[in-house]
């Protein structure tokens, strides 16, 4: 034992042993031992265990990964030992032991398979079937999944009492009639055994199996490295392993054969020779049908042995139908290799797996067409980066892995490469980023996993910007084209024609994909005409280098991230970036200017969706816009989209950046100021001079947007002033008139002008409806709903808010969705539905925060504070209010409500002095606003603070304040509705108890007759 700065160190000598290391060594040794030795080694390994791994430290973080790894290894050894005992005939004893193991590990399918076989072989078929059903129900109930294909096949075999399982007890021994005595079974496949697990391809394997059941040619396509070969080999292996005579799926008695074409470069004859060599056929295969002395098609097991068939030692690893001399010589004339191969396969039922057809796609297609026409029992499973284009071909796209499967694959491979790596809370985010940036391509993930040992996942994720330098360490033995990420894409690039290469490298410029018209605009140029782009892009889609997906304006085309990085390098090599980026900018500037006026009309939804799909391209184009005119025009055209979509922070940043390039652009400067207000910056409330904007309608709309920003910044007077300027410029513009009226209705409650809310709001809504501008209609929802709420018509208020929420959700306007949730939350407060109010305001807060919608954040947090106080949770209420005070911007109206709520909270805590201080400060703000309902609320809050004393004189003053508040509300036609009388009724209960009913009523009446000056003197007197 030694002590170091980092802790204690245990030094082990050569003769020392650690039981975990010994266990692993025994397990590894068993893999290569003969059956008897293997059984002894496995038993010895398991006898080392005395309980759970690291049992005394099982709750410690530092041992969890190692303990889990050892436990998994132990279970794997238990399963392997059970399989050996089953093969040795130890059925009866094994069934009892397996029952306990399966109960403790019910989801391990390998363990369950051994149990099913053991039960079946001991004559307990019904128990075997019951065990399978128990697992199936458990998987369905807990995970929505089914048992794996191997276990499902075993279940079917048990149902059929398949002889491949071995005879049940009491059954007579059956000799396979198709086997030659004394000779081992001959392999009917050359498929390679796999060294790693296949991850995330269960659905693909099932689909390929289904397709092969009905189609004679199935082609797996997909980008390089996506795993087409692995899926094809795995699907073929399952077919080859399937028991003969199974009713589901095709049966290939003549074998399942893999033919690798990656190294082929010749024509049809060369490919035919390669297939014949794989099948073990000589070059003398007959051209015509088999002669009289040729063997007939092999029969299923149980059929009589074919007469005249002979086996020699040399023929033991060759399919039966290749071994008779009649196949080797014929008196017919020799023909081309492809014809001879077709003749050899004419009567055969065989599955050919032709891998990597892309570089010989034309001769491969010709050969496959010939073979399938000549041999009706043959089927082909091909892999290629493009379809073969044959009649009857069924194409299956092998897609990149889904995120969860990609993470699982990367984790498995990384753990194998770096045993100390573990997926946990600290590494999951980096692993997810790696998988996303590598597009879920299995080969790229496996290459990346080999780097974890040297870089760790965080550094690896950071270095993916230079992915072609990082991902260079492939597995030994892998083909050269799969050794590095660059080699994978090089392989595809070199198969392209020059025009295809030009289009592919230029498609690296659009960000996040593009439409066909964008591809034509960006890619057409030197070497490629515009009318050629459609065909070239389609061919690149066929070659799995471009991904096509449906978009709001038709198909969209994008490159996987690694392909885009490669194409960008090629673009730089061709010295084309500047020209291509200029075309990109011109196209998206034109699109933005085309869309801008249409965002205020009946096709608003369609144009919003279209611009949403191009968000990344617009950001890219803004970065490319280095000339003042282009920068100003693009940012100006996009401003309305940013507003409607609630992308307020993004819009402000882009407008500011464009203003740096084009400081003289008057409209741009005015819009930037509006977005500053909308994101909470009130440092520049006055609009910049609009005199540089020639078009009066454009000048008026820019001023209106500034006024809209002033409203959201809580500056009602400035809003009214600028809105009036906009009104004069927009008198001839119907949309502008509707917008001015709508904003005036929104601003009217702050002035207490409820008549203006009704008049202007209804007219604005009608104009917007006629124009088809649903966002404009939303402008009127809040003021008209507020008016209904003030008048106590909560049903009408809820109807308008719900209608507004529906429109906002249909248009995808996140900021408006947030506002409508706050509005519905406010109505839930009035009905005392505290839980619903809390949920609605929380949802509104989350949406507003995501959108950078400061005004929405303020409303949502205030709604949470109101709900907390009214439901009795004063601590939560004060927390929300302090957050409003310290973290969020506030308008005068917002500051007033904040002070009133802090006062009410202090009053409910019994702190009269603090309550009075807050309410008096709030009263000063309310008077500066000049809104009678705000003044009334402060009178009511101050009355509550004064009434706490219990003194008769102060109780009378409190009632005078309540009377004055009632008069102020009635002066604007907005008496306090019943649902909002909670605080007033609570205060009145206290003052009535002190004064009595008659004195209370008399004081309240006197309060309603006080002048504002008299109430002011009363309030100041109460503060002394």
Helices and strands as residue ranges (DSSP letters): E 2-4, E 7-9, H 19-31, H 35-47, G 55-57, H 61-87, H 91-104, H 109-121, H 125-143, H 149-160, G 163-165, H 202-214, E 217-221, H 228-241, E 256-260, H 268-279, G 313-315, G 320-322, G 325-327, H 337-345, E 350-355, G 358-360, H 361-374, E 378-384, E 393-397, H 403-417, H 428-437, H 442-449, H 452-462, G 463-466, H 467-470, G 480-482, H 485-493, H 498-506, E 514-515, H 516-523, H 530-542, E 547-551, E 554-558, H 561-573, H 577-596, G 597-600, H 604-613, H 615-624, H 628-645, H 648-661, H 666-678, H 696-712, H 716-729, H 734-751, H 754-771, H 774-790, H 794-811, H 814-830, H 834-851, H 854-870, H 874-887, H 892-908, H 912-929, H 932-947, H 952-971, G 978-980, H 982-995, H 997-1008, H 1012-1023
